[in-house]
């Protein structure tokens, strides 16, 4: 399924190609997130135009609403949302452990209450794989347990044990035609647990491997560490996916550490509050500085928003709560994340990734939150 085309000689960056039932995906790749069968505020034509190769859907949310009967009658998720390219579906493990009110963790899954209407539901390996089979995603994820980043050691160990057992059960379930399945490595920031989980999953020979238990509220240094202690235990000939990450600079850092796939709600989430991302960092369009700034969000950007609208106009739309404002910032932000991946792939192919990496990080201003986390880590 995954072909490793080139490895950067100075970093761990990789150039690759994923073959799925709905087409090829060039890696490193950013996957826009369409949790509820929609990448928020963007339609399939816009996604195609900005070069989207693959999007994400979500088992937990789609199972609650619209529900499996409707998705089955629609002929699967691709047809339901009119998206012909590849789709990866998350298993719902993350949402059960973060959104739902858990009643009981049982040997074969979790009993929980829906965050929408409080109804009592059950999701385990068998159910998660059946839902993903009906959705017909190109890549299904195993049902895992994702504990909080500060969960006690005993809880982290139990989560790893369940994740391994449930991965084995997922592997045995029926799949949609051509559907691939990725394992998910848990273990928090504990190197021994990460190694144990990775080795057990690799022995089950999944089509690819995700690093889970990141982007769960941990500071950036801890996130990077979780990736660094997991990556050496993953096979070179399978795709690696860091779940729920990250900012442009974090994605570049992770690519340099050997990660191939990313998904993040950031580009569309921050767009809704009028925050735009560029190659040098994020900025709030609402700022008075942009009142009469008649340049585009980012100079040289080929996205629809930058080709047609000025910062001053978009600032006005955002302040007036006009839907077009949040739509256009979503277009720019999503386009930027995809564009950076195109630049990364060209740099790895051309043998200049190490230089690209240095330059990118040197020019990118991280958010105040990330800077504070780094200061805390170094004790400054
Ligand atoms: Zn743009």
Boltz pocket constraint, residues with backbone or C-beta under 6 A from the ligand:
constraints:
  - pocket:
      binder: B
      contacts: [[A, 297], [A, 298], [A, 301], [A, 302], [A, 303], [A, 304], [A, 305], [A, 306], [A, 307], [A, 331], [A, 332], [A, 333], [A, 335]]
      max_distance: 6.0
